Amino acid sequence: MSPDEVLEKLQRMGVKISRSTLMRYENQWLIPEPKRGGGGPGGRYTDYPAETVIEAYAAYALMHGDYIYDDNSKKLFADGKEPRLSPKVISISRSVARDMDENKGQESFNSGLFAYTLEKLMDKPIGVAFIQFGIHAWLEAKKRGQILLGIV
């Protein structure tokens, strides 16, 4: 999927970002890395994987504090506003959530979450509980993005 296609789908989901923001998301490891190459004489191409739209939506939602679609869950936060997460927290949360999703047959999500997160973050200066929150928020934002795209 080209950068323009990603941006067009995001705009239909209510997210308006620029190409440079999309590139920044990629550089911060908030979205999957695209395939790049030469497209013939003088041409180049960028091909993002299909999940890029959902992950870009999730990253945007987490940075802007708009990722929970259930009003009852929003009541858990002060003034009903979700916390905004930094790109670093989002990147780590995304990485752990993706690793866990790939290995979900080996242990249940809830029972393995703490041990897995702790193991992955032993050298990171961010609190494990905060990353666990980030993982749940990442999954919630992805689910909301899938609903907006009509995937779920």
SVG drawing of the C-alpha trace seen along z (x, -y; Angstrom):
<svg xmlns="http://www.w3.org/2000/svg" viewBox="-20 -17 39 40">
<polyline fill="none" stroke="black" stroke-width="0.4" points="0.0,0.0 1.4,-3.4 1.9,-6.2 -1.0,-8.1 -3.3,-5.1 -2.4,-4.8 -3.1,-8.6 -6.4,-8.4 -7.7,-5.5 -6.6,-7.2 -8.4,-10.4 -11.6,-8.3 -11.1,-7.2 -10.9,-10.8 -7.1,-11.0 -5.4,-13.6 -1.6,-13.3 1.0,-14.3 3.5,-12.2 6.3,-13.5 4.2,-12.4 3.8,-8.9 7.6,-8.8 8.1,-9.9 5.8,-7.1 7.9,-4.7 11.2,-6.1 9.8,-5.8 8.8,-2.2 5.0,-2.9 4.1,-1.3 5.5,1.5 8.5,0.8 7.5,0.7 9.3,2.4 11.2,-0.2 13.0,0.1 13.5,-1.1 10.5,-1.2 12.2,-1.3 14.1,-4.1 14.2,-7.0 11.3,-5.7 11.0,-4.4 8.3,-2.8 7.2,-2.4 4.9,0.5 3.4,0.5 1.9,3.8 -1.9,3.9 -1.8,3.5 -0.1,0.1 -3.4,-1.7 -4.6,-0.1 -1.3,-0.6 -1.0,-4.2 -4.5,-4.8 -3.6,-3.2 -0.4,-5.3 -2.3,-8.5 -5.1,-7.6 -2.7,-6.8 -0.7,-10.0 -3.9,-12.1 -5.6,-10.4 -8.6,-9.1 -8.5,-5.3 -11.3,-3.9 -14.6,-3.7 -16.5,-2.4 -17.9,-5.3 -17.9,-3.1 -14.2,-2.5 -13.5,-6.2 -15.0,-6.8 -11.9,-5.1 -9.8,-8.1 -9.8,-11.6 -12.4,-13.8 -13.1,-10.9 -10.0,-11.6 -7.6,-8.9 -3.9,-9.6 -1.7,-10.5 1.2,-8.2 4.6,-9.1 6.0,-7.5 8.5,-5.6 5.9,-4.0 3.7,-3.3 6.7,-1.7 7.6,0.6 3.9,1.5 3.4,2.2 6.5,4.4 5.5,6.5 1.9,6.8 3.0,8.0 5.4,10.5 2.7,11.8 0.3,12.1 2.8,14.2 3.3,16.5 -0.3,16.5 -0.6,20.3 2.1,20.8 0.5,19.1 -2.7,17.2 -2.6,13.4 -3.5,12.5 -1.4,15.1 1.7,14.4 1.4,10.6 3.4,9.6 6.2,12.1 6.6,11.5 6.6,7.8 9.1,7.9 11.4,10.1 11.2,7.8 11.8,4.6 14.7,5.6 17.0,3.0 14.3,0.3 13.9,-2.7 10.1,-2.7 7.9,-1.2 6.5,2.3 3.0,1.3 2.9,-1.7 4.0,0.5 1.3,3.1 -1.2,0.2 0.3,-0.8 -0.2,2.8 -3.8,2.9 -4.3,-0.6 -2.6,0.4 -4.9,3.4 -7.9,1.3 -6.9,-1.3 -6.3,1.3 -9.7,2.8 -11.3,-0.6 -9.4,-1.1 -10.6,2.3 -14.2,1.3 -13.8,-2.0 -12.4,-0.2 -15.2,2.4 -12.8,5.3 -14.5,6.4"/>
</svg>
